[in-house]
Amino acid sequence: MDEDSVVLECRDCEFRESFANLGSARVALDDHESATGHDADWQIERVAAGVERAGADAGICGEPDCANSDSPLLDWRRSDNEP
């Protein structure tokens, strides 16, 4: 990801920063909250295409009928030993 996709913004001060990935945003969030005791919010602008597809296949929209049980990204199938 070349562009920033996660934005952190503190509710208690003027701290606002954007990051290219969730990992670096989580580190900055923890650092800011630990150092200041402030609460920060984050907004995820976009995720990688594979993450988006896995989420869609899992039915994260909240509708039970929108999950894709044939997805190779998810382990929906029961083993032969399960009822």
C-alpha positions as CSV (number, residue, x, y, z in Angstrom):
1,M,0.0,0.0,0.0
2,D,1.6,3.2,-1.1
3,E,-1.1,5.6,0.3
4,D,-2.0,6.0,3.9
5,S,-5.0,3.9,4.8
6,V,-5.3,4.3,8.6
7,V,-5.9,7.7,10.4
8,L,-5.4,8.2,14.1
9,E,-7.0,11.2,15.8
10,C,-6.9,11.9,19.5
11,R,-10.0,13.0,21.3
12,D,-8.1,14.9,24.0
13,C,-5.4,16.9,22.0
14,E,-4.5,17.8,18.5
15,F,-2.6,14.6,17.7
16,R,-3.6,13.4,14.2
17,E,-1.5,11.1,12.0
18,S,-2.0,8.8,9.1
19,F,-0.3,5.5,8.4
20,A,0.2,3.1,5.5
21,N,-0.8,0.0,7.5
22,L,-2.7,-1.1,10.6
23,G,0.4,-2.4,12.3
24,S,2.2,0.9,12.4
25,A,-1.0,2.7,13.4
26,R,-1.5,0.3,16.3
27,V,2.0,1.0,17.6
28,A,1.5,4.8,17.4
29,L,-1.9,4.5,19.1
30,D,-0.4,2.5,22.0
31,D,2.5,4.9,22.2
32,H,0.3,8.0,22.3
33,E,-2.2,6.6,24.8
34,S,0.6,5.3,27.1
35,A,2.5,8.5,27.0
36,T,-0.4,10.9,27.5
37,G,-3.3,8.9,29.0
38,H,-5.4,10.2,26.1
39,D,-8.0,8.2,24.2
40,A,-7.4,8.1,20.4
41,D,-9.8,7.0,17.7
42,W,-8.8,5.4,14.4
43,Q,-10.4,5.2,11.0
44,I,-9.5,2.6,8.5
45,E,-9.9,4.2,5.0
46,R,-9.2,1.0,3.1
47,V,-7.7,-2.5,3.4
48,A,-5.9,-4.7,1.0
49,A,-8.0,-6.4,-1.7
50,G,-7.5,-9.9,-0.1
51,V,-8.6,-8.7,3.3
52,E,-11.7,-7.1,1.7
53,R,-12.5,-10.3,-0.2
54,A,-12.1,-12.5,3.0
55,G,-14.4,-10.1,4.9
56,A,-17.0,-10.2,2.2
57,D,-16.7,-14.0,1.9
58,A,-17.2,-14.3,5.7
59,G,-20.4,-12.2,5.5
60,I,-19.2,-9.3,7.6
61,C,-22.0,-7.2,6.3
62,G,-24.1,-8.7,9.0
63,E,-26.5,-10.6,6.8
64,P,-26.4,-14.4,7.3
65,D,-27.2,-15.0,3.7
66,C,-24.3,-13.0,2.3
67,A,-21.5,-15.4,3.4
68,N,-19.8,-17.4,0.7
69,S,-19.5,-20.9,1.9
70,D,-17.5,-21.9,-1.2
71,S,-14.7,-19.5,-0.5
72,P,-11.2,-20.9,-0.6
73,L,-10.3,-18.2,2.0
74,L,-12.5,-19.6,4.7
75,D,-12.7,-23.0,6.4
76,W,-16.4,-23.6,6.4
77,R,-16.3,-27.3,5.7
78,R,-16.7,-29.8,8.5
79,S,-14.3,-32.7,8.9
80,D,-15.5,-36.2,8.2
81,N,-15.6,-36.9,12.0
82,E,-17.9,-34.0,12.8
83,P,-21.7,-34.5,12.8
